[in-house]
Amino acid sequence: MTGVRTLLWDADGVLQHGPIGWNWRRELDRVGGPGFAAAVFEAERPALTGHERLEDSLARVVAQFPGVPLSVEDLLGLWEMASVDEQAFAYVTELRGRGIPCALASNQQDHRRAWMRDEWGYDTHFDHVFYSSELGVAKPDPRFFTTILEQLEAAPEEVGFIDDSGPNIDSARSVGIATYHHLPRSGIAAMRSGVEALLAGGSTS
């Protein structure tokens, strides 16, 4: 009888959180003017799939907005404004101790990937790590999940996925992966309940 044997974990909104009340778009537009936030996030897109370094992408944005009092280094620092959820990490460790392999499955560009590895030691907390910038494809593209399934040599029904994004959850389900849609900051009790239900036999909302 098959069932969920391996768990894929998103990072932002699940295992780590930004400052409470912080709104990236509002603050970037406040400093840089209308359109600045959109330009910054558009610049991140090729870096998320590993087609360009984030630093190079942001350098073009800074050049396009010469009056903005922010350097490339300032902008890079925005992606370091997060803190890990210690209780969520402890739960991952507990699950691994129960013999359930856990893999990180996260959209991250090169700068954030290095920060997560070096600052928080993410890679040491998981049996496998899958960053979009290394896979060459990002969520919610279904190929993100099919590529991971191929690398794990696992059938979709053997894998469960935890994420806070509805489109990402829908994409994982579209390839047959069971899911738990975690609401950011809903707490460890909700996470435990959702993941245990996932392991017991199916997707949860």
Buried (B, 14 or more C-beta within 10 A) or exposed (E): EEEBBBBBBBBBBBBBBBEEEEEBEEEBBEBBEEEBBEBBEEBBEBBBBBEBBBBEBBBEBBEEBEEBEBEBEEBBEBBEEBEBBEEBBEBBEEBBEEEBBBBBBBBBBBBBBBBBBEEBEBBEBBBBBBBBBEBEBBBBBBBBBBBBBEEBEBEBBBBBBBBBBEEBBEBBBEBBBBBBBBEEEEEEEEBBBBBEBBBEEBBBE
